[in-house]
Structures are given as C-alpha cells and as structure tokens.
Amino acid sequence: MLNDEPMELKNIFESIPDNLSDEFFELLIQTESVKLERIVSKGHSSPETGWYDQAQHEWVIVLQGAAELTFENGRIIKMKAGDHINIPAHTRHRVSWTKPDKETIWLAVFY
C-alpha cells in the first residue's frame, strides 16, 4: 500500500467470484520492485504448452487447498495449505494441478 492510499480492511478468504471458469488473479499491492497477488484456482492448471518464465523471483504460499507445481527440469512439488516456495527468476514452471472440489488460494510475491 502506498502512503496516499486509504487503508481498507479486507479478508484474503472472502470476495471470491462465484464463477471460477478461469483462474482468478487479484493484484493486492504493486510498487516499482514488488507485486503481491492473490490467485484463486479450482481445478485449474497451466496450458500444456505453456511455462511461466518470469523476470522476477516469485515467492508463493498456498493458504487454502492444494496444488502441484511442475518445473521444466521434471521436478514436481506438491503443495498444501501452509507450504511455500521461492522460485528464482526465469525458472520455468507451471501449475500442473489444483484441487478440483475446493478453492486453492495462493499468495504470490514477485520481487
């Protein structure tokens, strides 16, 4: 939050869209060097042909639900609530699975 923005109390587990036909991305904070994003998945995965290849490092935590990350080198990370990982910039990865019957809520920090 920037100093000139009004403070507003929100809850990370609320205001989730009823229709999650697509993953939901919500920008929470952005500065010149940091971006904080809430992501809500429900049975979503990255496109089979696509890899995330970000210019910034990404620290991500699963707050609710479960997910699986697959890295280009073949490593698979299964994540549950409370699990977090730091992904260095340009480490190609994808979301290969998220829990289909309950929302998976992620918090991602790009820096």
Secondary structure by P-SEA (a helix, b strand, c coil): ccccbbbbbbbcccccccccccbbbbbccccccbbbbbbbbccccccccccccccbbbbbbbccccbbbbcccbbbbbbcccbbbbbccccccccccccccbbbbbbbbcc
